[in-house]
Amino acid sequence: MAYDESEIEDTVLALLAAFSFDGGRAWKGFDFDVTDRLDAQDFIEKPASKNKSVWLTPQGLERGRKIAEQLFSSGPDNAG
């Protein structure tokens, strides 16, 4: 089955933002091709480092939080 790459990128970014700590740090554990594309779009920094976490850029954290709210919110505004 073919998947929409931009939807996958948005979902991974949302998960990184939803589980971020220390003002934008998130554990990495996603496909390297996806994290490389997020890095190319300036949403995360240096995914290929030896660190077990990545930093979300300010714009990546903001966009990721917005997408996470749309995808994962349990509030009444998320009627889906």
DSSP file (Angstrom, degrees, kcal/mol; ACC not computed):
  #  RESIDUE AA STRUCTURE BP1 BP2  ACC     N-H-->O    O-->H-N    N-H-->O    O-->H-N    TCO  KAPPA ALPHA  PHI   PSI    X-CA   Y-CA   Z-CA
    1    1 A M              0   0    0      0, 0.0     2,-0.4     0, 0.0     0, 0.0   0.000 360.0 360.0 360.0 136.5    0.0    0.0    0.0
    2    2 A A        -     0   0    0      2,-0.0     2,-0.3     3,-0.0     0, 0.0  -0.721 360.0-157.3 -89.3 137.8    1.3    3.5   -0.9
    3    3 A Y        -     0   0    0     -2,-0.4     2,-0.7     4,-0.0     3,-0.1  -0.851  26.3-105.8-114.9 151.5    1.2    6.1    1.8
    4    4 A D     >  -     0   0    0     -2,-0.3     4,-2.0     1,-0.2     3,-0.5  -0.665  27.6-154.4 -75.6 110.7    1.1    9.9    1.6
    5    5 A E  H  > S+     0   0    0     -2,-0.7     4,-2.6     1,-0.2    -1,-0.2   0.854  92.2  53.9 -58.4 -38.3    4.6   10.9    2.6
    6    6 A S  H  > S+     0   0    0      1,-0.2     4,-2.4     2,-0.2    -1,-0.2   0.860 107.5  51.1 -68.4 -33.0    3.5   14.4    3.7
    7    7 A E  H  > S+     0   0    0     -3,-0.5     4,-2.3     2,-0.2    -1,-0.2   0.890 110.5  49.3 -67.7 -39.1    0.9   12.9    6.0
    8    8 A I  H  X S+     0   0    0     -4,-2.0     4,-2.7     2,-0.2     5,-0.2   0.933 111.1  49.6 -64.1 -45.6    3.5   10.6    7.5
    9    9 A E  H  X S+     0   0    0     -4,-2.6     4,-2.6     1,-0.2    -2,-0.2   0.922 111.4  49.2 -59.0 -45.3    5.8   13.6    8.1
   10   10 A D  H  X S+     0   0    0     -4,-2.4     4,-2.4     1,-0.2    -1,-0.2   0.908 112.2  48.3 -60.8 -42.3    3.0   15.5    9.7
   11   11 A T  H  X S+     0   0    0     -4,-2.3     4,-2.4     2,-0.2    -2,-0.2   0.915 112.4  47.3 -67.2 -43.1    2.1   12.6   12.0
   12   12 A V  H  X S+     0   0    0     -4,-2.7     4,-2.7     2,-0.2    -2,-0.2   0.923 112.8  49.8 -63.5 -43.5    5.8   12.0   13.1
   13   13 A L  H  X S+     0   0    0     -4,-2.6     4,-2.4    -5,-0.2    -2,-0.2   0.908 110.5  50.7 -61.0 -41.5    6.2   15.8   13.7
   14   14 A A  H  X S+     0   0    0     -4,-2.4     4,-2.8     2,-0.2    -2,-0.2   0.907 111.2  47.9 -62.9 -42.2    3.0   15.8   15.8
   15   15 A L  H  X S+     0   0    0     -4,-2.4     4,-1.9     2,-0.2    -2,-0.2   0.909 110.7  51.0 -66.2 -41.8    4.2   12.8   17.8
   16   16 A L  H  < S+     0   0    0     -4,-2.7    -2,-0.2     1,-0.2    -1,-0.2   0.928 114.9  43.6 -59.4 -44.3    7.6   14.4   18.4
   17   17 A A  H >< S+     0   0    0     -4,-2.4     3,-1.3     1,-0.2    -2,-0.2   0.904 110.8  54.4 -68.3 -41.2    5.9   17.6   19.6
   18   18 A A  H 3< S+     0   0    0     -4,-2.8    -1,-0.2     1,-0.3    -2,-0.2   0.839 117.8  35.7 -63.3 -33.2    3.3   15.8   21.7
   19   19 A F  T 3< S+     0   0    0     -4,-1.9     8,-0.3    -5,-0.2    -1,-0.3   0.138  91.2 128.7-107.2  19.6    6.1   13.9   23.6
   20   20 A S    <   -     0   0    0     -3,-1.3     2,-0.3     6,-0.1     6,-0.2  -0.345  32.1-178.7 -75.5 157.6    8.6   16.7   23.7
   21   21 A F  B >>  +A   25   0A   0      4,-3.0     4,-2.9     1,-0.1     3,-1.1  -0.907  55.9  39.3-145.9 169.9   10.4   17.9   26.9
   22   22 A D  T 34 S-     0   0    0     -2,-0.3    -1,-0.1     1,-0.2     4,-0.1   0.835 131.8 -55.4  52.9  36.8   12.9   20.5   27.9
   23   23 A G  T 34 S-     0   0    0      1,-0.2    -1,-0.2     2,-0.1    38,-0.1   0.745 127.3 -10.0  74.0  24.3   11.4   23.0   25.5
   24   24 A G  T <4 S+     0   0    0     -3,-1.1    32,-3.4     1,-0.4     2,-0.3   0.489  91.8 127.3 135.1   6.0   11.6   21.0   22.3
   25   25 A R  E  <  +AB  21  55A   0     -4,-2.9    -4,-3.0    30,-0.2    -1,-0.4  -0.726  31.3 177.9 -89.6 141.1   13.7   17.9   22.8
   26   26 A A  E     - B   0  54A   0     28,-2.6    28,-2.8    -2,-0.3     2,-0.2  -0.996  33.7-106.5-143.2 146.5   12.1   14.6   21.8
   27   27 A W  E     - B   0  53A   0     -8,-0.3     2,-0.4    -2,-0.3    26,-0.3  -0.513  36.1-136.9 -69.6 135.2   13.2   11.0   21.7
   28   28 A K        +     0   0    0     24,-2.0    -1,-0.0    -2,-0.2     3,-0.0  -0.771  49.3 134.2 -96.4 142.9   13.9    9.8   18.2
   29   29 A G        +     0   0    0     -2,-0.4     2,-0.2     2,-0.1    -1,-0.1   0.113  42.5 110.2-171.0  25.3   12.7    6.4   17.2
   30   30 A F  S    S-     0   0    0      1,-0.1     5,-0.1     2,-0.0    -2,-0.0  -0.664  80.8 -66.0-110.7 165.5   11.2    7.0   13.8
   31   31 A D     >  -     0   0    0     -2,-0.2     4,-2.2     1,-0.1     3,-0.3  -0.194  42.4-133.7 -50.3 132.5   12.3    6.1   10.3
   32   32 A F  H  > S+     0   0    0      1,-0.2     4,-2.6     2,-0.2     5,-0.2   0.849 103.9  56.9 -62.8 -35.8   15.5    7.9    9.3
   33   33 A D  H  > S+     0   0    0      2,-0.2     4,-1.8     1,-0.2    -1,-0.2   0.902 108.7  47.4 -62.6 -39.3   14.1    9.0    5.9
   34   34 A V  H  > S+     0   0    0     -3,-0.3     4,-2.2     2,-0.2    -2,-0.2   0.940 113.2  46.6 -67.2 -46.9   11.2   10.7    7.6
   35   35 A T  H  X S+     0   0    0     -4,-2.2     4,-2.1     1,-0.2    -2,-0.2   0.861 110.1  54.6 -66.1 -33.3   13.4   12.5   10.2
   36   36 A D  H  X S+     0   0    0     -4,-2.6     4,-2.3    -5,-0.2    -1,-0.2   0.904 108.8  48.3 -63.6 -39.9   15.8   13.5    7.4
   37   37 A R  H  X S+     0   0    0     -4,-1.8     4,-1.3     2,-0.2    -2,-0.2   0.888 110.1  51.2 -67.7 -37.9   12.9   15.1    5.5
   38   38 A L  H  <>S+     0   0    0     -4,-2.2     5,-2.8     1,-0.2     6,-0.8   0.876 110.4  50.2 -64.8 -36.2   11.8   16.9    8.6
   39   39 A D  H ><5S+     0   0    0     -4,-2.1     3,-1.9     4,-0.2    -2,-0.2   0.911 106.7  54.0 -65.5 -42.7   15.3   18.2    9.1
   40   40 A A  H 3<5S+     0   0    0     -4,-2.3    -1,-0.2     1,-0.3    -2,-0.2   0.789 108.1  50.4 -62.7 -27.3   15.4   19.4    5.4
   41   41 A Q  T 3<5S-     0   0    0     -4,-1.3    -1,-0.3    -5,-0.1    -2,-0.2   0.354 117.4-116.4 -90.7   5.3   12.2   21.3    6.2
   42   42 A D  T < 5S+     0   0    0     -3,-1.9    18,-0.3     2,-0.2    17,-0.2   0.809  82.8 119.8  63.4  33.9   13.9   22.9    9.3
   43   43 A F  S   <S+     0   0    0     -5,-2.8    14,-1.9     1,-0.2     2,-0.3   0.705  78.5  20.4 -95.4 -25.6   11.4   21.3   11.7
   44   44 A I  E    S-C   56   0A   0     -6,-0.8     2,-0.4    12,-0.3    12,-0.2  -0.916  77.7-123.9-136.0 165.4   14.1   19.3   13.6
   45   45 A E  E    S-C   55   0A   0     10,-2.3    10,-0.8    -2,-0.3    -6,-0.1  -0.937  71.8 -19.8-117.3 133.8   17.8   19.6   14.0
   46   46 A K    >   +     0   0    0     -2,-0.4     3,-1.2     1,-0.1    -1,-0.2   0.862  58.4 173.9  47.7  62.6   20.5   17.0   13.3
   47   47 A P  T 3  S+     0   0    0      0, 0.0    -1,-0.1     0, 0.0   -11,-0.1   0.732  73.5  63.9 -70.3 -18.7   18.6   13.8   13.3
   48   48 A A  T 3  S+     0   0    0    -13,-0.1    -2,-0.1   -12,-0.1     6,-0.0   0.357  78.8 112.2 -88.1   7.4   21.7   11.8   12.2
   49   49 A S  S <  S-     0   0    0     -3,-1.2     0, 0.0     1,-0.1     0, 0.0  -0.200  82.1-110.2 -72.7 170.5   23.7   12.6   15.4
   50   50 A K  S    S+     0   0    0      2,-0.0    -1,-0.1     0, 0.0    -2,-0.0   0.571  85.4 110.3 -77.6  -9.1   24.6    9.9   17.9
   51   51 A N  S    S-     0   0    0      1,-0.1   -23,-0.0     2,-0.1    -2,-0.0  -0.284  71.3-135.9 -64.1 152.7   22.2   11.4   20.4
   52   52 A K  S    S+     0   0    0    -25,-0.0   -24,-2.0     2,-0.0     2,-0.3   0.343  86.3  52.0 -91.1   6.0   19.1    9.5   21.3
   53   53 A S  E     -B   27   0A   0    -26,-0.3     2,-0.3   -24,-0.0   -26,-0.2  -0.925  68.4-147.7-136.0 162.5   17.0   12.6   21.0
   54   54 A V  E     -B   26   0A   0    -28,-2.8   -28,-2.6    -2,-0.3     2,-0.5  -0.879  18.5-123.0-123.8 159.4   16.4   15.4   18.5
   55   55 A W  E     -BC  25  45A   0    -10,-0.8   -10,-2.3    -2,-0.3     2,-0.4  -0.896  18.5-139.9-102.2 131.9   15.6   19.1   19.0
   56   56 A L  E     - C   0  44A   0    -32,-3.4   -12,-0.3    -2,-0.5   -13,-0.1  -0.737  22.3-125.1 -83.0 137.0   12.5   20.5   17.4
   57   57 A T     >  -     0   0    0    -14,-1.9     4,-3.1    -2,-0.4     5,-0.3  -0.360  30.8-101.7 -71.6 163.3   13.1   23.9   15.9
   58   58 A P  H  > S+     0   0    0      0, 0.0     4,-2.3     0, 0.0     5,-0.2   0.913 126.6  45.6 -54.2 -43.0   10.7   26.6   17.2
   59   59 A Q  H  > S+     0   0    0    -17,-0.2     4,-2.4     2,-0.2     5,-0.2   0.852 112.9  51.1 -70.0 -32.2    8.7   26.4   13.9
   60   60 A G  H  > S+     0   0    0    -18,-0.3     4,-2.8     2,-0.2     5,-0.2   0.905 110.9  47.7 -68.1 -41.7    8.7   22.6   14.1
   61   61 A L  H  X S+     0   0    0     -4,-3.1     4,-2.3     2,-0.2    -2,-0.2   0.917 114.0  47.1 -65.2 -43.3    7.5   22.6   17.7
   62   62 A E  H  X S+     0   0    0     -4,-2.3     4,-1.9    -5,-0.3    -2,-0.2   0.947 116.4  42.9 -63.9 -48.9    4.7   25.1   16.8
   63   63 A R  H  X S+     0   0    0     -4,-2.4     4,-2.4     1,-0.2     5,-0.2   0.919 114.1  51.9 -64.3 -42.9    3.6   23.2   13.7
   64   64 A G  H  X S+     0   0    0     -4,-2.8     4,-2.7     1,-0.2    -1,-0.2   0.892 108.9  50.0 -61.5 -40.6    3.9   19.8   15.5
   65   65 A R  H  X S+     0   0    0     -4,-2.3     4,-2.2     2,-0.2    -1,-0.2   0.888 110.3  50.4 -66.1 -38.4    1.7   21.0   18.4
   66   66 A K  H  X S+     0   0    0     -4,-1.9     4,-1.9     2,-0.2    -2,-0.2   0.926 113.6  44.8 -64.6 -44.1   -1.0   22.3   16.0
   67   67 A I  H  X S+     0   0    0     -4,-2.4     4,-2.8     2,-0.2     5,-0.2   0.913 111.9  52.9 -66.5 -41.7   -1.1   19.0   14.1
   68   68 A A  H  X S+     0   0    0     -4,-2.7     4,-3.2     1,-0.2     5,-0.4   0.897 107.6  51.9 -60.3 -40.2   -1.1   17.0   17.4
   69   69 A E  H  X S+     0   0    0     -4,-2.2     4,-1.3     1,-0.2    -1,-0.2   0.911 112.5  45.6 -62.8 -41.3   -4.0   19.0   18.6
   70   70 A Q  H  < S+     0   0    0     -4,-1.9    -2,-0.2     1,-0.2    -1,-0.2   0.907 122.7  35.2 -66.5 -42.0   -5.9   18.3   15.4
   71   71 A L  H  < S+     0   0    0     -4,-2.8    -2,-0.2    -5,-0.1    -3,-0.2   0.857 130.6  23.9 -82.4 -36.7   -5.0   14.6   15.4
   72   72 A F  H  < S+     0   0    0     -4,-3.2    -3,-0.2    -5,-0.2    -2,-0.1   0.479  80.1 126.1-116.8  -4.2   -5.0   13.6   19.0
   73   73 A S     <  -     0   0    0     -4,-1.3    -4,-0.0    -5,-0.4     0, 0.0  -0.312  37.8-165.5 -63.2 137.2   -7.2   16.1   20.9
   74   74 A S        +     0   0    0      3,-0.0    -1,-0.1     5,-0.0    -5,-0.0   0.324  54.3 110.7-101.7   6.2  -10.0   14.5   23.0
   75   75 A G  S >  S-     0   0    0      1,-0.1     3,-1.6     2,-0.0    -2,-0.0  -0.191  86.4-100.2 -77.4 171.8  -11.8   17.7   23.5
   76   76 A P  T 3  S+     0   0    0      0, 0.0     3,-0.2     0, 0.0    -1,-0.1   0.703 116.7  68.5 -66.6 -20.1  -15.2   18.6   22.0
   77   77 A D  T 3  S+     0   0    0      1,-0.2     2,-0.9     2,-0.1     3,-0.2   0.639  86.6  72.4 -73.2 -12.3  -13.6   20.7   19.3
   78   78 A N    <   +     0   0    0     -3,-1.6    -1,-0.2     1,-0.2    -8,-0.0  -0.526  50.9 148.0-102.2  64.9  -12.2   17.5   17.7
   79   79 A A              0   0    0     -2,-0.9    -1,-0.2    -3,-0.2    -2,-0.1   0.672 360.0 360.0 -73.9 -16.4  -15.4   16.1   16.3
   80   80 A G              0   0    0     -3,-0.2    -1,-0.1   -10,-0.1    -2,-0.1   0.473 360.0 360.0  64.7 360.0  -13.4   14.5   13.5
